Amino acid sequence: MTDKIYRSVIHMGSMMAGYFRYRDVFQIYPGPVNNQSEHGQPVIIEYNERYRLPPKDGEEERINIFGEGYGHLDLLQEITALLQLITSCLTWVPSDGMSVRPGPQKRIEAFSTPDSRYPLRFSEARILNRMNAGPEFVSLQSQAVALLDSYFGMDTDTRERINASLFLHQKMRRLILNSASMGFVGLISSIENLVFFEGERQGFVVEKCKNCGQPRYSVTRRFRDFMEIYSEENFVREHNVRGYYHTEEEFVGEAAQELIKRFYDQRSLISHAGQILELDRSLSGFSMKEIRLLNEVETLTRIALFSYILKFNDPAKGCKSETDDQK
């Protein structure tokens, strides 16, 4: 596929004071504030359609009556989700509120030269903070380029499977504002997909009890093991993070295994027992405890997703296989 460069406008939850270029795949820089009806800060993104995922077998690219294709929009959405992951800042493709999808975007001859002379700042603790402050300028996690190298180096099937988690996690950040309970479920599901995918890659086989036929290695246990491997604690140690980041105080000191199990149990109570969060049930009160819970779950799943993509081709990452102890 030859180079086709498009220019679009996306929005971020914080202001941008610099630019970022990732190889010949995409670049972002501040955009003009000319749409006061849309929340967020406008950001110009230019991207190379050559890096989009190819259409699936038997499918053709959708086109409008003028013969203009829509395929580049898939790459736009994919990069938008990646940007939210590596900046820990809410990022989305704006909508006019009526159309199902944007129309074909503007074609340009080549990447432009941004007005800003300064690149975006990198931070070693960007993805570790529990919530991005609106007044804080956008910055990038230190390993952002390495993560993008890992992601765009994946084969098509792998990239499609992993971007399912990427999209889920990105969209849950906005869904939480309207349905905290479903946002919580979606965040857990974004990691469950990776748990099962990694099991498929490793040839994981669940043994069953000879007496009762129940799995000897539960889904909860597999989720917990995955979250421990790609945990905040491991990330801080492996990357020697010394920069400041804050946590939700009530979770500090709680055993990681119990904390992760509690999150998974909460998800099951929402999905199977109707125990939705009070944020969805009550208009007479407001639960800051649940807000802190959502912040913690969003952060820990974000770190796990980031770490998994970053270390995807690392043979020493230590994932479970069928030969491991199935307790």
TORFIZA-434948 format. One record per atom (N, C-alpha, C, O): x, y, z. Coordinates in steps of 0.02 Angstrom, whole numbers, padded with zeros to 5 digits, always signed. Each point is the difference from the previous one (the first is absolute). Layout:
BEGIN
XYZ/...
// end
This chain:
BEGIN
+00043-00060+00000/-00043+00060+00000/+00044+00062+00000/+00047+00005+00039/-00062+00041-00083/+00038+00062-00004/-00020+00049+00055/-00052-00008+00032/+00094+00059-00023/-00015+00050+00051/-00059+00043-00020/-00002+00027-00056/-00046-00021+00101/-00056+00047-00007/-00005+00036+00067/-00018-00031+00050/+00032+00095-00049/+00001+00038+00062/-00067+00037+00007/-00022+00034-00046/-00009-00041+00104/-00062+00035+00015/+00010+00046+00059/+00044-00010+00042/-00085+00062-00040/+00001+00046+00057/-00071+00003+00030/-00049+00011-00035/+00046-00019+00101/-00064+00002+00036/+00007+00040+00063/+00056+00020+00019/-00111-00007+00015/-00001+00033+00065/-00028-00049+00051/-00055-00026-00009/+00092+00013+00061/-00025-00039+00056/-00001+00046+00061/+00023+00057-00003/-00050-00081+00059/-00003+00040+00060/+00032-00036+00059/-00004-00062+00005/+00036+00099+00038/+00031-00027+00060/-00026+00038+00061/-00021+00058-00006/+00022-00090+00064/-00027+00029+00060/+00043+00053+00032/-00023+00034+00046/+00084-00026-00069/+00046+00051+00027/+00033+00037-00058/-00002-00021-00057/+00032+00077+00074/+00032+00042-00051/+00067-00031-00022/+00035-00032+00039/-00019+00043-00103/+00063-00023-00027/+00044+00060-00015/-00023+00049-00030/+00086-00053+00050/+00045+00056-00010/+00062-00020-00039/+00054+00028+00010/-00061-00076-00054/+00057-00023-00039/-00025-00048-00054/-00060-00006-00011/+00107-00029-00021/-00019-00047-00053/+00033-00068+00014/+00047-00005+00039/-00072-00046-00073/+00029-00066+00004/-00006-00033-00068/-00054-00003-00029/+00110-00022+00004/+00001-00036-00064/+00025-00071+00012/+00053-00010+00030/-00092-00038-00052/+00022-00070+00005/+00017-00026-00069/-00044-00018-00039/+00108+00017+00024/+00027-00025-00064/-00040+00028-00058/-00014+00060-00002/-00004-00103-00047/-00041+00025-00055/-00072-00024+00007/-00037-00006-00050/+00017-00008+00112/-00068-00026+00013/-00048+00057+00015/-00053+00005-00032/+00070+00038+00080/-00046+00055+00016/+00038+00055+00037/+00055-00011+00025/-00086+00069-00021/+00024+00054+00043/-00060+00039+00026/-00053+00003-00032/+00062+00028+00091/-00052+00041+00030/+00030+00067+00021/+00059+00005+00017/-00101+00047-00018/+00020+00066+00023/-00063+00040+00015/-00054-00018-00022/+00060+00073+00061/-00060+00037+00021/-00039+00027-00060/+00028+00022-00050/-00094-00025+00058/-00045+00026-00052/-00033+00064+00024/+00002+00016+00059/-00033+00020-00105/-00035+00062+00018/-00065-00014+00038/-00035-00048-00016/+00020+00089+00065/-00063-00008+00038/-00055+00037-00039/-00008+00060+00008/-00028-00097-00050/-00051+00031-00042/-00068-00034+00005/-00045+00015-00039/+00038-00062+00086/-00064-00034+00008/-00017-00002+00074/+00016-00048+00035/-00048+00100-00011/-00015+00005+00071/-00054-00049+00023/-00009-00010+00060/-00028-00020-00107/-00053-00046+00018/+00027-00069+00020/-00036-00039+00031/+00098+00025-00048/+00030-00066+00014/+00048+00007+00059/+00044+00043+00000/-00054-00085+00050/+00044+00000+00058/+00070-00021-00020/+00009-00038-00047/+00041+00062+00084/+00069-00022-00011/+00042+00048-00041/-00025+00050-00025/+00089-00068+00020/+00048+00042-00036/+00013-00030-00070/+00019-00058-00005/-00029+00098-00048/+00012-00026-00068/+00074-00015-00012/+00044+00039+00019/-00032-00095-00051/+00068-00021-00017/+00000-00022-00073/-00043-00039-00021/+00091+00063-00018/+00008-00021-00069/+00039-00065-00002/+00052-00007+00033/-00078-00042-00070/+00036-00063-00009/+00007-00013-00074/-00048+00005-00039/+00109-00022+00019/+00014-00019-00069/+00025-00072+00002/+00043-00017+00041/-00069-00024-00085/+00014-00072+00005/+00004-00032-00069/-00032+00022-00048/+00072-00074+00045/+00016-00034-00063/-00042-00063-00007/+00008-00048+00039/-00053+00048-00089/-00046-00057-00008/+00036-00066-00013/-00029-00053+00009/+00092+00057-00029/+00038-00062-00013/+00001-00046+00060/+00010-00060-00007/-00020+00088+00068/+00006-00040+00060/-00068-00023+00028/-00003-00027+00055/-00049+00036-00094/-00065-00026+00021/-00001-00076-00007/+00039-00028-00038/-00083-00003+00076/-00010-00072-00008/-00035-00013-00067/-00045+00037-00018/+00065-00089-00018/-00032-00014-00064/-00071-00025+00010/-00016-00026+00053/-00027+00035-00103/-00069-00027+00005/+00003-00076+00010/+00045-00033-00026/-00093+00007+00062/-00003-00072+00009/-00016-00035-00065/-00027+00031-00046/+00044-00094+00041/-00010-00038-00061/-00073+00004-00023/-00047-00011+00038/+00039+00029-00102/-00067+00004-00028/-00034+00066+00010/-00054+00012-00028/+00083+00033+00069/-00030+00065+00012/+00032+00054-00044/+00060-00003-00015/-00099+00051-00005/+00025+00056-00039/-00008+00064+00041/-00045+00006+00041/+00090+00041-00054/-00004+00064+00036/-00065+00036-00018/-00018+00004-00059/-00016+00024+00109/-00060+00039-00011/+00019+00066-00033/+00049+00032+00019/-00089-00011-00068/+00013+00063-00034/-00065+00039-00004/-00055-00029+00004/+00060+00096-00012/-00059+00041-00009/-00016+00008-00074/+00032-00030-00042/-00082+00071+00027/-00023+00006-00069/+00052+00033-00045/-00005-00004-00062/+00055+00037+00093/+00053+00031-00039/+00060-00046-00009/+00051+00020-00029/-00056-00081+00053/+00054-00048-00006/+00054+00008+00052/+00054-00030-00007/-00067+00070+00060/+00049+00011+00053/-00007-00056+00053/-00055-00015+00023/+00111-00015-00005/+00000-00055+00047/-00003+00024+00072/+00019+00056+00016/-00042-00102+00028/-00005+00015+00072/+00052-00038+00041/+00003+00008+00061/+00039-00048-00094/+00045-00044+00037/+00049+00035+00047/+00018-00026+00052/+00003+00087-00072/+00047+00036+00042/-00029+00019+00068/+00037+00012+00047/-00105-00010-00042/-00031+00016+00064/+00014-00054+00052/+00002+00015+00060/+00006-00077-00082/+00016-00053+00048/+00068+00012+00031/+00010-00011+00060/+00038+00033-00101/+00067+00015+00027/-00004+00061+00046/+00033+00001+00052/-00073+00048-00070/-00009+00059+00042/-00025-00020+00070/+00026+00023+00050/-00075-00067-00048/-00027-00022+00064/+00052-00041+00039/+00004+00006+00061/+00034-00046-00097/+00051-00041+00032/+00054+00043+00032/+00020-00011+00058/+00004+00061-00094/+00052+00044+00026/-00027+00041+00058/+00036+00014+00049/-00099+00007-00053/-00031+00038+00054/+00001-00040+00065/+00014+00027+00053/-00031-00091-00058/+00001-00043+00060/+00071-00009+00026/+00010-00001+00061/+00038-00006-00105/+00070-00005+00021/+00023+00064+00035/+00037-00003+00049/-00058+00060-00075/+00019+00063+00031/-00027+00006+00071/+00035+00025+00044/-00096-00047-00034/-00027+00002+00068/+00040-00044+00047/+00011+00018+00058/+00013-00076-00084/+00039-00045+00042/+00067+00029+00018/+00020-00004+00058/+00016+00034-00105/+00068+00022+00013/+00003+00070+00032/+00053+00020+00024/-00110+00016-00023/-00002+00065+00033/-00040-00001+00064/+00005+00046+00041/-00045-00099-00031/-00046-00003+00058/-00045+00061+00002/-00016+00026+00053/-00005-00004-00112/-00043+00058-00006/-00058-00018-00046/+00011-00026-00055/-00071+00041+00076/-00059-00015-00039/+00008+00027-00071/+00016+00059-00009/-00025-00103-00042/+00011+00018-00070/-00056-00031-00042/-00016-00059+00009/-00013+00097-00054/-00055-00028-00039/-00007+00037-00066/+00025+00055-00010/-00060-00088-00037/-00017+00030-00064/-00066+00036+00009/-00050-00032+00016/+00047+00098-00026/-00062+00038+00012/-00055-00020-00049/+00013-00023-00056/-00074+00033+00077/-00058-00017-00040/-00046+00061-00006/-00001+00043+00044/-00036-00040-00099/-00048+00055-00007/-00065-00016+00035/-00047+00039-00001/+00044-00098+00033/-00060-00019+00038/-00054-00031-00042/-00051-00022+00026/+00061+00020-00092/-00052-00027-00044/+00026-00058-00044/-00034-00050-00009/+00095+00058-00018/+00026-00051-00045/+00027-00060+00039/+00026+00007+00055/-00032-00065-00085/+00027-00061+00030/+00076+00003+00002/+00031-00021+00048/-00002+00047-00101/+00073+00005-00004/+00017+00065-00037/-00041+00027-00036/+00103-00003+00045/+00021+00058-00038/+00004-00017-00075/+00003-00058-00018/-00003+00109-00023/+00010-00011-00071/+00073-00009-00016/+00042+00005+00045/-00025-00019-00108/+00070-00004-00019/+00037+00063+00019/-00026+00055-00005/+00087-00063+00028/+00039+00056+00026/+00045+00030-00054/+00008-00028-00055/+00022+00085+00070/+00039+00037-00049/+00065-00036-00017/+00037-00020+00044/-00024+00012-00109/+00064-00028-00023/+00051+00056-00005/-00015+00055-00023/+00077-00069+00043/+00055+00047-00007/+00059-00035-00033/+00002-00061-00001/+00043+00098-00027/+00056-00028-00038/+00052-00032+00044/+00030-00051-00017/-00018+00082+00076/+00052-00025+00045/-00013+00027+00069/-00041+00045+00010/+00076-00073+00040/-00005+00026+00068/+00022+00073+00000/+00050+00018-00032/-00087+00023+00067/+00016+00071+00003/+00051+00014+00055/+00016-00043+00040/+00008+00105-00039/+00045+00022+00053/-00040+00038+00052/-00025+00054-00015/+00017-00082+00075/-00041+00034+00051/+00027+00068+00019/+00061+00011-00004/-00105+00035+00023/+00021+00066+00022/+00041-00005+00064/+00048+00039+00011/-00066-00086+00032/+00036-00008+00063/+00071-00026-00012/+00010-00047-00039/+00038+00078+00071/+00070-00021-00007/+00020-00052+00052/+00055-00027-00003/-00100+00014+00049/+00018-00043+00057/-00038-00066-00001/-00061-00001-00008/+00097-00054+00016/-00034-00065+00003/-00035-00009+00067/+00017+00033+00049/-00066-00078-00048/-00034-00015+00063/+00049-00029+00050/+00047-00035-00018/-00059+00051+00081/+00043-00025+00054/-00015-00074+00014/-00058-00021-00003/+00110-00016+00020/-00008-00070+00022/+00005-00002+00076/+00037+00037+00031/-00076-00083-00002/-00001-00007+00073/+00004-00074+00017/-00034-00041-00030/+00075+00024+00079/+00008-00070+00019/-00058-00026+00041/-00007-00061+00009/-00037+00106+00017/-00055-00022+00042/-00068+00021-00028/-00049+00003+00036/+00047+00012-00101/-00062+00026-00030/-00059-00047+00009/-00054+00022+00020/+00063-00086-00034/-00057-00046+00003/-00014-00025+00070/-00048-00038+00010/+00088+00058+00039/-00008-00025+00068/-00048+00043+00041/-00026-00024+00051/+00014+00085-00072/-00044+00044+00038/-00073-00021-00009/-00020-00023-00054/-00019+00033+00106/-00068-00025+00001/-00049+00040-00043/-00050-00027-00022/+00064+00089+00011/-00046+00040-00041/+00038+00058-00031/+00039+00033+00034/-00052-00021-00098/+00033+00056-00033/-00036+00065+00019/-00060+00007-00009/+00098+00040+00036/-00029+00065+00018/-00011+00041-00062/+00044+00006-00042/-00105+00023+00035/-00016+00039-00059/+00049+00055-00016/+00018+00009-00058/+00005+00031+00108/+00047+00055-00014/+00070-00024-00019/+00041+00038-00025/-00027-00102+00037/+00068-00026-00013/+00011-00010-00075/-00044-00026-00034/+00102+00047+00009/+00014-00008-00071/+00011-00073-00018/+00023-00040+00042/-00039+00022-00103/+00009-00068-00024/+00074-00017-00002/+00042+00039-00023/-00025-00099+00048/+00068-00026-00005/-00005-00074-00017/-00054-00029+00001/+00111-00001-00017/+00003-00069-00023/+00037-00044+00051/+00047+00022+00032/-00070-00083-00025/+00038-00048+00040/+00068-00012-00032/+00005-00002-00061/+00046-00007+00102/+00069-00005-00025/+00008-00055-00052/+00040+00007-00047/-00076-00063+00054/+00007-00057-00044/-00048+00002-00060/-00011-00050-00032/-00018+00109+00019/-00052+00005-00052/+00024-00023-00068/-00035-00038-00034/+00094+00059+00013/+00025-00019-00066/+00013-00075-00004/-00016-00032-00050/+00044+00003+00103/+00011-00072+00002/-00066-00038-00004/-00004-00052-00033/-00047+00078+00067/-00066-00033-00003/-00028+00003-00071/-00026-00050-00026/+00031+00108-00007/-00025+00007-00068/+00038-00045-00047/-00029-00029-00046/+00095+00022+00055/+00039-00046-00040/-00025-00072+00008/-00007-00036-00049/-00007+00017+00111/-00025-00067+00013/-00068-00010-00033/-00013-00052-00031/-00031+00101+00038/-00068-00006-00026/-00002-00004-00076/-00031-00045-00028/+00065+00091-00005/-00002+00001-00073/+00044-00054-00031/-00001-00010-00061/+00039-00025+00102/+00039-00057-00025/-00037-00066+00005/+00027-00052-00021/-00088+00052+00048/-00039-00061+00007/-00030-00022-00066/-00012+00041-00045/+00000-00107+00039/-00035-00024-00059/-00074+00021+00004/-00023+00022+00052/-00011-00028-00107/-00069+00025-00005/-00047-00030+00051/-00037+00036+00034/+00038-00103-00027/-00046-00033+00047/+00012+00022+00072/-00047+00011+00038/+00111-00006-00020/+00018+00021+00068/-00022+00071+00013/-00029+00016+00053/+00042+00027-00100/-00018+00071+00008/-00075+00009+00006/-00024+00041+00040/-00015-00079-00079/-00072+00004+00005/-00025-00023+00068/-00046+00030+00028/+00077-00083-00001/-00021-00025+00065/+00016+00049+00056/-00040+00012+00045/+00100+00017-00048/+00021+00045+00053/-00036+00067-00005/-00014+00031+00051/+00000-00008-00112/-00035+00065-00003/-00072-00005+00023/-00031+00052+00013/+00004-00113-00007/-00065-00007+00032/+00003+00024+00073/-00045+00035+00023/+00099-00054+00012/+00010+00023+00068/+00014+00075+00002/-00022+00036+00044/+00061-00014-00093/+00017+00071-00005/-00063+00043-00007/-00007+00051+00034/-00038-00071-00080/-00061+00037-00011/-00046-00002+00061/-00029+00051+00020/+00023-00110+00010/-00042-00007+00060/+00023+00048+00054/-00040+00036+00030/+00105-00037-00016/+00026+00041+00054/-00009+00074-00015/-00017+00039+00045/+00029-00020-00107/-00008+00071-00017/-00072+00023+00008/-00013+00053+00029/-00034-00092-00053/-00070+00021+00001/-00030-00002+00070/-00047+00036+00014/+00074-00079+00029/-00026-00003+00068/+00012+00064+00039/-00039+00018+00044/+00093+00017-00060/+00015+00063+00035/-00057+00050-00008/-00015+00039+00046/-00017-00040-00105/-00056+00046-00011/-00066-00031+00023/-00044+00035+00025/+00037-00101-00033/-00061-00033+00021/-00011+00007+00075/-00058+00005+00022/+00111-00006+00016/-00005+00006+00073/-00041+00062+00020/-00034-00002+00051/+00038+00055-00091/-00036+00062+00017/-00076-00011-00003/-00037+00035+00035/+00015-00082-00076/-00072-00014-00007/-00022-00063+00035/-00057-00005+00023/+00101-00044-00019/-00016-00063+00033/+00062-00027+00033/+00040-00036-00031/-00031+00053+00095/+00060-00021+00036/+00006-00076+00003/+00054-00027-00007/-00111-00007+00017/+00001-00073+00006/+00024-00033-00065/+00043-00044+00002/-00071+00065-00058/+00020-00030-00064/+00071+00019-00018/+00036-00040-00031/-00015+00100+00051/+00070+00019-00010/+00047-00045+00039/+00052-00021-00025/-00071+00005+00087/+00039-00045+00042/+00006-00068-00034/+00055-00028-00005/-00111+00001-00018/-00001-00066-00033/+00044+00001-00062/+00038-00046-00013/-00043+00101-00026/+00039+00004-00061/+00075+00003+00012/+00038-00030-00038/-00017+00064+00091/+00071+00003+00016/+00027-00069+00017/+00054-00018-00023/-00092-00020+00062/+00021-00069+00016/+00001-00043-00063/+00045-00040-00010/-00095+00049-00033/-00005-00039-00062/+00059+00014-00047/+00021-00045-00037/+00004+00106+00038/+00057+00016-00043/+00061-00041+00017/+00041-00016-00043/-00035-00003+00107/+00056-00042+00021/-00017-00074-00009/+00044-00039-00017/-00106+00021+00028/-00021-00070-00010/+00017-00024-00071/+00023-00056-00010/-00034+00100-00039/+00016-00017-00068/+00074-00019-00007/+00017-00048-00034/+00026+00087+00067/+00072-00014-00003/+00018-00065+00037/+00044-00037-00021/-00079+00025+00076/+00012-00061+00039/-00013-00062-00044/+00041-00046-00002/-00097+00046-00032/-00018-00058-00042/+00044-00003-00062/+00018-00054-00023/-00001+00112-00005/+00044+00001-00058/+00069-00027+00017/+00029-00039-00038/-00003+00059+00095/+00066-00025+00021/-00003-00075+00013/+00048-00036-00015/-00104+00012+00042/-00008-00071+00010/+00001-00038-00067/+00029-00053-00004/-00061+00082-00047/+00000-00031-00066/+00071-00001-00029/+00020-00050-00029/+00017+00104+00038/+00069+00003-00025/+00045-00052+00033/+00043-00029-00032/-00054+00018+00097/+00043-00044+00038/-00025-00073+00000/+00032-00043+00030/-00088+00031-00064/-00027-00067-00001/-00027-00021+00068/+00003-00059+00018/-00031+00107+00019/-00024-00015+00067/-00061-00046-00002/-00046+00012-00039/+00046-00063+00079/-00056-00047+00005/-00022-00002+00073/+00040-00011+00045/-00104+00021-00034/-00027-00001+00068/-00017-00072+00019/-00042-00032-00032/+00074+00008+00084/-00017-00067+00025/-00065+00003+00040/-00014+00050+00033/-00024-00104-00036/-00062-00003+00038/+00004-00054+00054/+00035-00051-00008/-00069+00063+00062/-00002-00048+00055/-00033-00065-00024/-00052+00002-00031/+00084-00058+00046/-00027-00064-00022/-00066-00017+00035/-00039-00040-00027/+00028+00068+00085/-00061-00016+00039/-00059+00044-00018/-00056-00025-00011/+00067+00091+00007/-00056+00045-00012/-00001+00032-00069/-00050+00030-00019/+00105-00036-00017/+00003+00028-00067/+00011+00075-00003/+00001+00028-00055/+00009+00004+00112/+00012+00072+00001/+00074+00016-00016/+00044-00040+00014/-00032+00099-00045/+00070+00018-00016/+00042+00005+00063/-00023+00025+00052/+00084-00051-00055/+00046+00004+00056/+00038+00066+00001/+00033+00017+00049/-00037+00019-00103/+00035+00064-00005/-00051+00051-00023/-00011+00007-00060/-00019+00029+00106/-00058+00042-00014/+00018+00061-00041/+00058+00021-00004/-00110+00008-00027/+00009+00062-00037/+00024+00055+00046/+00042+00041-00020/-00068-00039+00080/+00021+00051+00049/+00075-00006+00013/+00035+00050+00004/-00011-00111+00005/+00071-00011+00013/+00042+00022-00059/+00053+00030+00009/-00075-00046-00070/+00038+00020-00059/+00003+00076-00007/+00052+00028-00017/-00108+00004+00031/-00002+00073-00002/+00048+00029+00051/+00037+00047-00015/-00038-00074+00075/+00044+00024+00054/+00073-00009-00018/+00041+00045+00010/-00024-00103-00037/+00070-00013-00020/+00023+00048-00054/+00056+00026+00003/-00099-00013-00052/+00017+00046-00053/+00012+00070+00028/+00050+00033-00018/-00094-00011+00061/+00006+00068+00029/+00062+00005+00045/+00028+00054+00007/-00007-00108+00023/+00060+00002+00040/+00062+00006-00044/+00046+00037+00016/-00045-00074-00071/+00057+00004-00047/+00008+00070-00027/+00055+00027-00004/-00111+00003-00016/+00001+00067-00031/-00024+00053+00050/-00040+00044-00018/+00064-00049+00078/-00023+00043+00054/+00038+00067+00003/+00052+00008-00030/-00081+00038+00068/+00033+00063+00014/+00067-00012+00036/+00050+00032-00017/-00050-00076+00065/+00061-00014+00038/+00056-00024-00045/+00056+00023+00006/-00071-00070-00052/+00051-00025-00045/+00023+00054-00049/+00059+00004-00016/-00107+00037-00007/+00018+00053-00047/+00049+00049+00033/+00050+00019-00031/-00065+00001+00092/+00043+00047+00036/+00070-00029+00010/+00050+00035-00008/-00047-00099+00026/+00064-00032+00013/+00040-00010-00066/+00059+00016-00002/-00091-00041-00049/+00034-00016-00062/+00026+00063-00036/+00052-00003-00033/-00088+00058+00040/+00020+00061-00035/+00032+00051+00047/+00013+00058-00019/-00001-00079+00081/+00034+00043+00049/-00032+00069+00005/+00034+00051-00003/-00100-00051+00010/-00037+00063+00003/+00013+00036+00066/-00010-00029+00054/+00032+00091-00059/+00014+00039+00060/-00042+00064+00002/-00002+00035+00051/-00032-00021-00106/-00042+00059-00002/-00061-00007+00044/-00023-00056+00014/-00004+00112+00008/-00057-00001+00045/-00064-00022-00036/-00012+00021-00057/-00027-00062+00089/-00068-00015-00023/-00042-00014+00062/+00026-00023+00051/-00091+00036-00057/-00043-00008+00059/-00045-00061-00008/-00016-00020-00056/-00004-00009+00111/-00046-00056+00001/-00061+00020+00043/+00001+00050+00035/-00052-00091-00040/-00058+00010+00044/+00018-00028+00069/+00015-00059+00007/-00017+00102+00043/+00028-00016+00065/-00030-00063+00031/+00035-00038+00032/-00099+00027-00042/-00032-00057+00033/+00023-00067-00027/-00010-00052+00031/+00043+00052-00091/+00024-00062-00028/+00074-00013+00014/+00025-00054-00013/+00009+00104+00040/+00071-00007+00015/+00008-00052+00056/-00033+00003+00051/+00078-00049-00062/+00014-00050+00052/-00044-00062-00004/+00015-00050+00033/-00067+00052-00074/-00042-00059-00007/+00036-00051-00045/+00028+00019-00051/-00030-00082+00070/+00034-00052-00037/-00026-00001-00072/-00060+00000-00012/+00107+00000-00036/-00018+00005-00071/-00047-00057-00020/-00048+00012-00037/+00062-00073+00060/-00042-00056-00019/-00072+00009+00023/-00047-00013-00038/+00038+00036+00099/-00067+00009+00027/-00036+00058-00035/-00060-00003-00013/+00099+00056-00003/-00029+00058-00033/-00026-00019-00070/-00056+00018-00018/+00097-00054-00020/-00019-00020-00067/-00060-00048+00002/-00045+00005-00041/+00045-00052+00088/-00056-00046+00007/-00064+00039+00017/-00054-00016-00025/+00060+00067+00067/-00058+00040+00019/-00029+00036-00061/-00061+00005-00009/+00105+00021-00033/-00023+00032-00062/-00038-00049-00044/-00053+00017-00027/+00080-00077+00020/-00032-00049-00044/-00067-00023+00030/-00049-00009-00037/+00048+00001+00102/-00063-00019+00033/-00053+00054-00008/-00059-00015-00011/+00080+00078+00015/-00046+00056-00009/-00029-00001-00070/-00059+00013-00009/+00100-00027-00039/-00023-00005-00069/-00053-00054-00007/-00051+00010-00034/+00062-00068+00066/-00048-00055-00004/-00066+00019+00034/-00054-00019-00024/+00058+00055+00079/-00061+00021+00035/-00041+00048-00043/-00062-00003+00000/+00095+00046-00038/-00035+00046-00045/-00032-00039-00057/-00059+00011-00017/+00097-00057-00013/-00022-00035-00060/-00053-00053+00015/-00047-00009-00039/+00054-00026+00095/-00041-00059+00012/-00049+00007+00058/-00047-00040+00005/+00057+00088+00039/-00043+00006+00059/-00036+00066+00004/-00035+00013+00049/+00043+00029-00099/-00037+00063-00001/+00022+00051+00052/-00036+00048+00014/+00095-00058+00015/+00024+00047+00051/+00039+00057-00033/+00061+00004+00004/-00099+00040-00038/+00032+00056-00034/+00026+00050+00051/-00021-00001+00058/+00065+00044-00080/+00029+00050+00044/-00051+00053+00018/-00046+00014-00038/+00054+00016+00097/-00046+00051+00022/+00000+00061-00046/-00049+00036-00004/+00105-00025-00030/+00004+00056-00047/-00052-00006-00054/-00023+00051-00027/+00003-00112+00010/-00052-00011-00051/-00070-00003+00030/-00050+00009-00035/+00046-00023+00100/-00065-00013+00031/-00030+00062+00033/-00061+00008+00001/+00103+00036+00024/-00025+00053+00043/+00014+00070-00029/+00054+00014-00025/-00105+00028+00028/+00007+00070-00018/+00001+00045+00062/+00011+00060-00005/-00023-00090+00062/-00003+00039+00061/+00067+00004+00036/+00008+00036+00048/+00041-00074-00073/+00066+00001+00031/+00054-00009-00052/-00015-00009-00060/+00077+00011+00082/+00056-00008-00046/+00056-00036+00037/+00025+00025+00051/-00006-00083-00076/+00048-00042+00035/+00071+00013-00023/+00021-00024-00052/+00017+00062+00092/+00070+00010-00016/+00040-00064+00009/+00052-00009-00032/-00076-00036+00075/+00033-00064+00009/+00000-00039-00066/+00050-00031-00018/-00106+00033-00018/-00003-00035-00064/+00040+00036-00054/+00028-00033-00044/-00024+00098+00048/+00043+00037-00046/+00073-00022+00008/+00035-00011-00049/-00014+00005+00112/+00069-00022+00013/+00010-00072-00023/+00054-00018-00025/-00105-00023+00033/+00003-00069-00024/+00009-00001-00076/+00042-00037-00026/-00081+00077-00010/+00006+00003-00073/+00068+00025-00021/+00029-00025-00048/-00003+00076+00083/+00066+00025-00016/+00053-00054+00007/+00045-00006-00042/-00050-00033+00095/+00049-00053+00012/-00004-00055-00053/+00051-00022-00026/-00112+00001+00011/-00009-00053-00050/+00023+00025-00069/+00034-00036-00036/-00053+00097+00018/+00020+00027-00065/+00076+00004-00005/+00028-00017-00053/+00005+00038+00106/+00073+00007-00002/+00035-00068-00004/+00045-00009-00041/-00065-00038+00083/+00034-00064+00001/-00011-00040-00065/+00045-00034-00023/-00105+00039-00006/-00010-00033-00064/+00037+00036-00056/+00023-00032-00047/-00017+00098+00052/+00038+00038-00050/+00074-00020+00002/+00031-00010-00052/-00003+00004+00112/+00070-00020+00007/+00010-00070-00028/+00050-00013-00034/-00097-00032+00049/+00005-00069-00025/-00002-00002-00076/+00038-00036-00032/-00084+00075+00002/-00006+00002-00073/+00064+00029-00031/+00026-00027-00048/-00002+00082+00076/+00061+00031-00025/+00059-00049+00005/+00037-00009-00048/-00029-00023+00105/+00056-00045+00012/-00003-00061-00046/+00051-00023-00026/-00112-00002+00015/-00007-00060-00043/+00021+00016-00072/+00038-00039-00030/-00061+00095+00003/+00020+00019-00068/+00075+00013-00003/+00034-00021-00047/-00008+00056+00097/+00071+00018+00001/+00044-00063+00000/+00051-00002-00034/-00071-00048+00072/+00041-00060+00010/-00024-00059-00043/+00018-00057+00014/-00058+00070-00064/-00034-00054-00036/+00048-00052-00028/-00013-00060+00003/+00069+00082-00029/+00048-00047-00031/+00059-00015+00045/+00051-00025-00023/-00058+00039+00087/+00053-00013+00049/-00006-00072+00025/-00048-00016+00034/+00096-00028-00051/-00005-00070+00021/+00006-00010+00075/-00016-00054+00025/+00039+00105+00010/+00012-00008+00073/-00056+00031+00041/+00008+00010+00060/-00066+00004-00091/-00052+00035+00037/-00035-00044+00051/-00033+00026+00045/+00039-00092-00051/-00022-00043+00054/-00074-00017+00001/-00028-00008+00054/-00004+00002-00112/-00071-00017-00001/-00011-00074+00015/+00044-00041-00012/-00101+00025+00037/-00018-00068+00017/-00008-00042-00063/-00023+00025-00051/+00042-00087+00053/-00012-00047-00054/-00033-00062+00027/-00012-00005+00060/-00002-00042-00103/-00036-00060+00022/+00042-00043+00046/-00028-00044+00033/+00094+00056-00028/+00042-00039+00044/+00005+00028+00070/+00029-00031+00044/-00058+00092-00034/+00003+00031+00065/-00047-00035+00049/-00046-00036-00020/+00058+00048+00083/-00042-00029+00051/-00071+00026-00004/-00010+00061+00005/-00038-00104-00013/-00070+00019-00006/-00035-00014+00066/-00030-00052+00009/+00036+00098+00035/-00030-00010+00067/-00074+00019-00002/-00034-00005+00051/
// end
